Amino acid sequence: MSNVNFEKATEQFETFFFGPARAYAALSLDYSEKLIGAQFEATKAYTDASLKQVRAFFDVKDADGFQAYVEDQKKTAKDLSERFKGDAEKVVALNQEFVQKGQKLVEDNVKTASKAATQATK
């Protein structure tokens, strides 16, 4: 009899605590991995653009070269602002996905708990 109660308690802990906690931890880990990946990608793009501009500055040898450099700076600034906007949208989408999946986990766990409570009262 004691063994049956222990198995039932273990099953309940798995259903109501460990299972949901594990699912939320996996969701959080996936989100973190995607977010860090996006941040690394953005950092690399910004760093590459900055280094390219520094190298271009070192190649300036006359007034025409300087004028070309300034024009390229304008283009780079425009490109980076568009990149920044895209990166921000990507992070917003990741956050929305995380929230939606988190809400679904909560809903599923509430349904499971309700079903178990209903069965326990029968």
N, CA, C and O atoms as a DFTB+ gen file, in Angstrom:
488 C
 N C O
     1  1       0.824      -1.193       0.000
     2  2       0.000       0.000       0.000
     3  2       0.865       1.252       0.000
     4  3       0.578       2.206      -0.723
     5  1       1.912       1.255       0.799
     6  2       2.816       2.388       0.894
     7  2       3.504       2.661      -0.433
     8  3       3.705       3.814      -0.815
     9  1       3.861       1.596      -1.127
    10  2       4.522       1.720      -2.426
    11  2       3.591       2.366      -3.448
    12  3       4.030       3.171      -4.270
    13  1       2.307       2.015      -3.397
    14  2       1.320       2.593      -4.306
    15  2       1.184       4.088      -4.035
    16  3       1.129       4.887      -4.970
    17  1       1.131       4.468      -2.767
    18  2       1.026       5.885      -2.403
    19  2       2.261       6.665      -2.844
    20  3       2.159       7.796      -3.318
    21  1       3.424       6.045      -2.682
    22  2       4.670       6.694      -3.102
    23  2       4.677       6.913      -4.612
    24  3       5.057       7.985      -5.083
    25  1       4.257       5.900      -5.371
    26  2       4.199       6.029      -6.835
    27  2       3.201       7.105      -7.241
    28  3       3.453       7.874      -8.169
    29  1       2.081       7.159      -6.554
    30  2       1.064       8.180      -6.841
    31  2       1.618       9.577      -6.544
    32  3       1.413      10.509      -7.321
    33  1       2.309       9.713      -5.434
    34  2       2.901      11.008      -5.076
    35  2       3.962      11.411      -6.090
    36  3       4.042      12.573      -6.486
    37  1       4.776      10.446      -6.508
    38  2       5.807      10.719      -7.512
    39  2       5.170      11.173      -8.817
    40  3       5.640      12.118      -9.450
    41  1       4.109      10.501      -9.212
    42  2       3.395      10.865     -10.442
    43  2       2.819      12.276     -10.337
    44  3       2.878      13.052     -11.291
    45  1       2.266      12.598      -9.175
    46  2       1.697      13.933      -8.982
    47  2       2.778      15.011      -9.001
    48  3       2.582      16.078      -9.583
    49  1       3.916      14.735      -8.366
    50  2       5.027      15.699      -8.416
    51  2       5.489      15.917      -9.853
    52  3       5.757      17.047     -10.262
    53  1       5.581      14.838     -10.607
    54  2       5.995      14.946     -12.014
    55  2       4.975      15.749     -12.805
    56  3       5.341      16.634     -13.579
    57  1       3.706      15.447     -12.616
    58  2       2.644      16.105     -13.377
    59  2       2.501      17.579     -13.022
    60  3       2.351      18.422     -13.906
    61  1       2.548      17.887     -11.736
    62  2       2.239      19.247     -11.301
    63  2       3.446      20.139     -11.077
    64  3       3.314      21.363     -11.090
    65  1       4.617      19.558     -10.871
    66  2       5.769      20.400     -10.573
    67  2       6.934      20.175     -11.528
    68  3       7.319      21.078     -12.270
    69  1       7.488      18.982     -11.508
    70  2       8.709      18.736     -12.280
    71  2       8.489      18.840     -13.786
    72  3       9.307      19.434     -14.488
    73  1       7.409      18.278     -14.286
    74  2       7.124      18.344     -15.728
    75  2       6.988      19.780     -16.213
    76  3       7.673      20.176     -17.155
    77  1       6.107      20.578     -15.582
    78  2       5.984      21.982     -15.994
    79  2       7.274      22.781     -15.808
    80  3       7.619      23.613     -16.647
    81  1       7.982      22.527     -14.710
    82  2       9.242      23.251     -14.479
    83  2      10.259      22.905     -15.560
    84  3      10.969      23.782     -16.052
    85  1      10.328      21.642     -15.925
    86  2      11.253      21.203     -16.974
    87  2      10.871      21.833     -18.320
    88  3      11.738      22.280     -19.071
    89  1       9.576      21.865     -18.615
    90  2       9.113      22.457     -19.876
    91  2       9.432      23.949     -19.925
    92  3       9.869      24.456     -20.959
    93  1       9.216      24.658     -18.810
    94  2       9.517      26.090     -18.773
    95  2      11.021      26.332     -18.876
    96  3      11.456      27.273     -19.539
    97  1      11.809      25.489     -18.227
    98  2      13.273      25.629     -18.303
    99  2      13.752      25.416     -19.737
   100  3      14.629      26.138     -20.212
   101  1      13.185      24.432     -20.425
   102  2      13.558      24.181     -21.822
   103  2      13.165      25.363     -22.701
   104  3      13.926      25.769     -23.579
   105  1      11.976      25.914     -22.464
   106  2      11.525      27.085     -23.218
   107  2      12.458      28.268     -22.968
   108  3      12.836      28.969     -23.906
   109  1      12.824      28.490     -21.725
   110  2      13.729      29.591     -21.381
   111  2      15.104      29.406     -22.008
   112  3      15.712      30.366     -22.481
   113  1      15.586      28.181     -22.010
   114  2      16.888      27.896     -22.607
   115  2      16.865      28.139     -24.115
   116  3      17.797      28.723     -24.667
   117  1      15.801      27.691     -24.779
   118  2      15.675      27.927     -26.224
   119  2      15.631      29.420     -26.529
   120  3      16.284      29.893     -27.459
   121  1      14.852      30.160     -25.735
   122  2      14.747      31.607     -25.916
   123  2      16.109      32.268     -25.730
   124  3      16.516      33.107     -26.534
   125  1      16.809      31.885     -24.666
   126  2      18.128      32.467     -24.394
   127  2      19.099      32.185     -25.527
   128  3      19.862      33.060     -25.936
   129  1      19.067      30.963     -26.029
   130  2      19.956      30.594     -27.130
   131  2      19.676      31.443     -28.373
   132  3      20.605      31.925     -29.022
   133  1      18.399      31.621     -28.699
   134  2      18.035      32.435     -29.865
   135  2      18.424      33.898     -29.655
   136  3      18.946      34.541     -30.566
   137  1      18.173      34.418     -28.462
   138  2      18.481      35.818     -28.177
   139  2      19.987      36.070     -28.213
   140  3      20.438      37.057     -28.795
   141  1      20.756      35.194     -27.600
   142  2      22.213      35.352     -27.609
   143  2      22.749      35.232     -29.029
   144  3      23.658      35.968     -29.413
   145  1      22.193      34.312     -29.810
   146  2      22.600      34.177     -31.210
   147  2      22.339      35.456     -31.993
   148  3      23.179      35.897     -32.776
   149  1      21.166      36.050     -31.776
   150  2      20.833      37.304     -32.459
   151  2      21.779      38.422     -32.027
   152  3      22.191      39.241     -32.848
   153  1      22.122      38.455     -30.747
   154  2      23.032      39.486     -30.251
   155  2      24.438      39.312     -30.825
   156  3      25.080      40.293     -31.202
   157  1      24.914      38.079     -30.893
   158  2      26.232      37.829     -31.490
   159  2      26.248      38.239     -32.957
   160  3      27.197      38.862     -33.434
   161  1      25.178      37.877     -33.664
   162  2      25.063      38.224     -35.083
   163  2      25.110      39.739     -35.274
   164  3      25.835      40.246     -36.131
   165  1      24.334      40.448     -34.471
   166  2      24.290      41.911     -34.567
   167  2      25.644      42.519     -34.211
   168  3      26.127      43.418     -34.900
   169  1      26.246      42.033     -33.148
   170  2      27.549      42.557     -32.730
   171  2      28.588      42.367     -33.818
   172  3      29.386      43.266     -34.084
   173  1      28.582      41.204     -34.447
   174  2      29.536      40.946     -35.530
   175  2      29.298      41.896     -36.698
   176  3      30.249      42.442     -37.256
   177  1      28.049      42.094     -37.066
   178  2      27.742      42.997     -38.178
   179  2      28.189      44.427     -37.864
   180  3      28.781      45.088     -38.717
   181  1      27.912      44.907     -36.655
   182  2      28.299      46.268     -36.279
   183  2      29.818      46.406     -36.198
   184  3      30.379      47.421     -36.611
   185  1      30.468      45.394     -35.672
   186  2      31.933      45.419     -35.578
   187  2      32.567      45.410     -36.961
   188  3      33.497      46.172     -37.227
   189  1      32.066      44.549     -37.840
   190  2      32.600      44.489     -39.206
   191  2      32.443      45.828     -39.919
   192  3      33.360      46.287     -40.600
   193  1      31.280      46.451     -39.761
   194  2      31.044      47.748     -40.400
   195  2      31.990      48.811     -39.834
   196  3      32.527      49.629     -40.581
   197  1      32.187      48.794     -38.535
   198  2      33.088      49.774     -37.904
   199  2      34.523      49.592     -38.373
   200  3      35.204      50.563     -38.703
   201  1      34.974      48.357     -38.401
   202  2      36.344      48.098     -38.854
   203  2      36.524      48.472     -40.321
   204  3      37.575      48.976     -40.717
   205  1      35.504      48.225     -41.114
   206  2      35.562      48.602     -42.532
   207  2      35.713      50.116     -42.671
   208  3      36.475      50.593     -43.512
   209  1      34.990      50.864     -41.852
   210  2      35.074      52.324     -41.912
   211  2      36.444      52.827     -41.464
   212  3      36.981      53.765     -42.053
   213  1      37.005      52.222     -40.445
   214  2      38.342      52.625     -39.985
   215  2      39.370      52.347     -41.074
   216  3      40.237      53.179     -41.341
   217  1      39.275      51.183     -41.699
   218  2      40.215      50.853     -42.779
   219  2      40.062      51.825     -43.951
   220  3      41.047      52.245     -44.558
   221  1      38.814      52.174     -44.254
   222  2      38.571      53.121     -45.344
   223  2      39.172      54.487     -45.006
   224  3      39.706      55.164     -45.885
   225  1      39.089      54.887     -43.753
   226  2      39.671      56.166     -43.348
   227  2      41.189      56.160     -43.539
   228  3      41.772      57.159     -43.962
   229  1      41.817      55.040     -43.228
   230  2      43.272      54.941     -43.392
   231  2      43.691      55.007     -44.855
   232  3      44.842      55.321     -45.159
   233  1      42.760      54.712     -45.766
   234  2      43.063      54.756     -47.199
   235  2      42.883      56.151     -47.800
   236  3      43.214      56.360     -48.967
   237  1      42.362      57.113     -47.021
   238  2      42.163      58.474     -47.527
   239  2      43.530      59.131     -47.723
   240  3      44.355      59.196     -46.811
   241  1      43.739      59.624     -48.974
   242  2      45.039      60.231     -49.282
   243  2      44.916      61.656     -49.827
   244  3      45.900      62.391     -49.902
   245  1      43.691      62.031     -50.204
   246  2      43.501      63.370     -50.768
   247  2      42.061      63.817     -50.526
   248  3      41.280      63.104     -49.895
   249  1      41.715      65.002     -51.033
   250  2      40.381      65.574     -50.823
   251  2      39.297      64.711     -51.458
   252  3      38.230      64.523     -50.875
   253  1      39.567      64.183     -52.655
   254  2      38.576      63.325     -53.313
   255  2      38.352      62.038     -52.518
   256  3      37.224      61.565     -52.384
   257  1      39.422      61.493     -52.004
   258  2      39.317      60.289     -51.176
   259  2      38.524      60.554     -49.909
   260  3      37.743      59.716     -49.458
   261  1      38.741      61.753     -49.333
   262  2      38.005      62.119     -48.129
   263  2      36.525      62.287     -48.433
   264  3      35.671      61.871     -47.650
   265  1      36.224      62.901     -49.574
   266  2      34.825      63.084     -49.968
   267  2      34.155      61.725     -50.176
   268  3      33.017      61.521     -49.752
   269  1      34.853      60.803     -50.822
   270  2      34.309      59.458     -51.026
   271  2      34.094      58.760     -49.679
   272  3      33.111      58.045     -49.484
   273  1      35.027      58.983     -48.766
   274  2      34.916      58.389     -47.430
   275  2      33.672      58.918     -46.708
   276  3      32.933      58.146     -46.097
   277  1      33.445      60.221     -46.778
   278  2      32.280      60.826     -46.119
   279  2      30.988      60.287     -46.726
   280  3      30.035      59.999     -46.001
   281  1      30.951      60.151     -48.050
   282  2      29.762      59.595     -48.708
   283  2      29.522      58.150     -48.251
   284  3      28.387      57.741     -48.007
   285  1      30.605      57.399     -48.143
   286  2      30.481      56.015     -47.688
   287  2      30.017      55.966     -46.231
   288  3      29.287      55.056     -45.838
   289  1      30.444      56.948     -45.431
   290  2      29.996      57.028     -44.042
   291  2      28.479      57.194     -43.979
   292  3      27.806      56.559     -43.166
   293  1      27.951      58.056     -44.849
   294  2      26.500      58.277     -44.879
   295  2      25.772      56.984     -45.218
   296  3      24.778      56.630     -44.584
   297  1      26.283      56.281     -46.232
   298  2      25.656      55.020     -46.642
   299  2      25.744      53.993     -45.516
   300  3      24.777      53.282     -45.240
   301  1      26.887      53.919     -44.880
   302  2      27.073      52.968     -43.781
   303  2      26.135      53.294     -42.623
   304  3      25.543      52.391     -42.031
   305  1      25.998      54.564     -42.301
   306  2      25.093      54.974     -41.221
   307  2      23.656      54.569     -41.547
   308  3      22.928      54.089     -40.679
   309  1      23.255      54.765     -42.803
   310  2      21.902      54.379     -43.225
   311  2      21.732      52.866     -43.130
   312  3      20.722      52.381     -42.619
   313  1      22.719      52.125     -43.621
   314  2      22.658      50.661     -43.575
   315  2      22.591      50.153     -42.133
   316  3      21.824      49.242     -41.821
   317  1      23.399      50.752     -41.264
   318  2      23.406      50.321     -39.868
   319  2      22.096      50.657     -39.160
   320  3      21.630      49.886     -38.321
   321  1      21.503      51.798     -39.491
   322  2      20.224      52.136     -38.857
   323  2      19.137      51.162     -39.305
   324  3      18.276      50.783     -38.510
   325  1      19.174      50.755     -40.577
   326  2      18.218      49.751     -41.054
   327  2      18.482      48.404     -40.380
   328  3      17.548      47.690     -40.014
   329  1      19.735      48.072     -40.225
   330  2      20.106      46.820     -39.560
   331  2      19.628      46.846     -38.107
   332  3      19.089      45.861     -37.601
   333  1      19.834      47.983     -37.448
   334  2      19.410      48.111     -36.057
   335  2      17.902      47.930     -35.937
   336  3      17.423      47.256     -35.025
   337  1      17.162      48.530     -36.852
   338  2      15.704      48.390     -36.846
   339  2      15.318      46.923     -37.021
   340  3      14.454      46.416     -36.306
   341  1      15.956      46.243     -37.968
   342  2      15.676      44.824     -38.187
   343  2      16.020      43.976     -36.975
   344  3      15.285      43.052     -36.626
   345  1      17.145      44.291     -36.331
   346  2      17.544      43.546     -35.133
   347  2      16.546      43.762     -33.996
   348  3      16.214      42.827     -33.268
   349  1      16.077      44.980     -33.850
   350  2      15.090      45.274     -32.805
   351  2      13.791      44.516     -33.069
   352  3      13.178      43.985     -32.143
   353  1      13.377      44.467     -34.330
   354  2      12.164      43.721     -34.683
   355  2      12.343      42.229     -34.408
   356  3      11.410      41.554     -33.974
   357  1      13.535      41.729     -34.661
   358  2      13.825      40.317     -34.405
   359  2      13.711      40.008     -32.910
   360  3      13.146      38.982     -32.530
   361  1      14.242      40.885     -32.070
   362  2      14.170      40.683     -30.620
   363  2      12.720      40.760     -30.144
   364  3      12.304      39.977     -29.290
   365  1      11.958      41.694     -30.688
   366  2      10.542      41.801     -30.322
   367  2       9.811      40.513     -30.693
   368  3       9.010      40.006     -29.908
   369  1      10.085      39.983     -31.886
   370  2       9.449      38.736     -32.316
   371  2       9.838      37.573     -31.401
   372  3       8.998      36.740     -31.060
   373  1      11.105      37.518     -31.007
   374  2      11.547      36.466     -30.079
   375  2      10.819      36.585     -28.740
   376  3      10.396      35.581     -28.168
   377  1      10.676      37.809     -28.246
   378  2       9.976      38.030     -26.977
   379  2       8.515      37.617     -27.075
   380  3       7.981      36.983     -26.165
   381  1       7.867      37.978     -28.182
   382  2       6.462      37.616     -28.365
   383  2       6.293      36.102     -28.432
   384  3       5.364      35.546     -27.847
   385  1       7.195      35.444     -29.146
   386  2       7.140      33.984     -29.246
   387  2       7.304      33.345     -27.866
   388  3       6.591      32.402     -27.525
   389  1       8.241      33.860     -27.079
   390  2       8.475      33.333     -25.737
   391  2       7.229      33.502     -24.868
   392  3       6.829      32.573     -24.166
   393  1       6.624      34.669     -24.915
   394  2       5.428      34.928     -24.111
   395  2       4.288      34.006     -24.535
   396  3       3.605      33.432     -23.687
   397  1       4.080      33.862     -25.843
   398  2       2.998      33.002     -26.334
   399  2       3.203      31.550     -25.908
   400  3       2.270      30.891     -25.450
   401  1       4.421      31.063     -26.063
   402  2       4.695      29.677     -25.669
   403  2       4.586      29.512     -24.154
   404  3       4.122      28.478     -23.675
   405  1       5.007      30.519     -23.407
   406  2       4.873      30.474     -21.953
   407  2       3.413      30.443     -21.524
   408  3       3.045      29.705     -20.610
   409  1       2.582      31.242     -22.183
   410  2       1.152      31.247     -21.872
   411  2       0.525      29.895     -22.192
   412  3      -0.323      29.404     -21.447
   413  1       0.945      29.298     -23.303
   414  2       0.415      27.984     -23.670
   415  2       0.811      26.940     -22.632
   416  3       0.005      26.079     -22.279
   417  1       2.047      27.010     -22.143
   418  2       2.473      26.090     -21.080
   419  2       1.590      26.237     -19.844
   420  3       1.163      25.243     -19.255
   421  1       1.323      27.468     -19.459
   422  2       0.484      27.710     -18.285
   423  2      -0.916      27.161     -18.518
   424  3      -1.475      26.492     -17.649
   425  1      -1.485      27.438     -19.687
   426  2      -2.829      26.940     -19.997
   427  2      -2.874      25.417     -19.957
   428  3      -3.799      24.832     -19.393
   429  1      -1.878      24.779     -20.554
   430  2      -1.827      23.314     -20.551
   431  2      -1.716      22.771     -19.128
   432  3      -2.356      21.775     -18.790
   433  1      -0.913      23.418     -18.305
   434  2      -0.752      22.961     -16.920
   435  2      -2.022      23.163     -16.103
   436  3      -2.349      22.337     -15.252
   437  1      -2.736      24.251     -16.353
   438  2      -4.001      24.485     -15.656
   439  2      -5.017      23.423     -16.063
   440  3      -5.751      22.909     -15.219
   441  1      -5.060      23.094     -17.355
   442  2      -5.982      22.047     -17.822
   443  2      -5.645      20.709     -17.176
   444  3      -6.536      19.982     -16.734
   445  1      -4.360      20.390     -17.125
   446  2      -3.931      19.131     -16.508
   447  2      -4.312      19.099     -15.032
   448  3      -4.800      18.084     -14.537
   449  1      -4.091      20.195     -14.339
   450  2      -4.426      20.263     -12.913
   451  2      -5.932      20.160     -12.701
   452  3      -6.386      19.492     -11.772
   453  1      -6.704      20.817     -13.556
   454  2      -8.164      20.763     -13.435
   455  2      -8.669      19.347     -13.664
   456  3      -9.539      18.854     -12.945
   457  1      -8.108      18.707     -14.677
   458  2      -8.513      17.336     -14.987
   459  2      -8.168      16.408     -13.821
   460  3      -8.975      15.561     -13.439
   461  1      -6.978      16.566     -13.261
   462  2      -6.558      15.726     -12.137
   463  2      -7.427      15.982     -10.906
   464  3      -7.776      15.048     -10.184
   465  1      -7.770      17.236     -10.671
   466  2      -8.613      17.573      -9.519
   467  2     -10.005      16.978      -9.689
   468  3     -10.600      16.493      -8.726
   469  1     -10.521      17.017     -10.909
   470  2     -11.834      16.443     -11.191
   471  2     -11.815      14.936     -10.965
   472  3     -12.742      14.376     -10.379
   473  1     -10.754      14.285     -11.434
   474  2     -10.641      12.833     -11.261
   475  2     -10.459      12.465      -9.790
   476  3     -10.947      11.425      -9.347
   477  1      -9.770      13.297      -9.043
   478  2      -9.523      13.007      -7.627
   479  2     -10.792      13.111      -6.795
   480  3     -10.917      12.444      -5.768
   481  1     -11.730      13.939      -7.227
   482  2     -12.967      14.111      -6.464
   483  2     -13.996      13.048      -6.788
   484  3     -15.020      12.944      -6.111
   485  1     -13.736      12.264      -7.808
   486  2     -14.702      11.211      -8.179
   487  2     -14.554      10.002      -7.313
   488  3     -15.284       9.026      -7.485
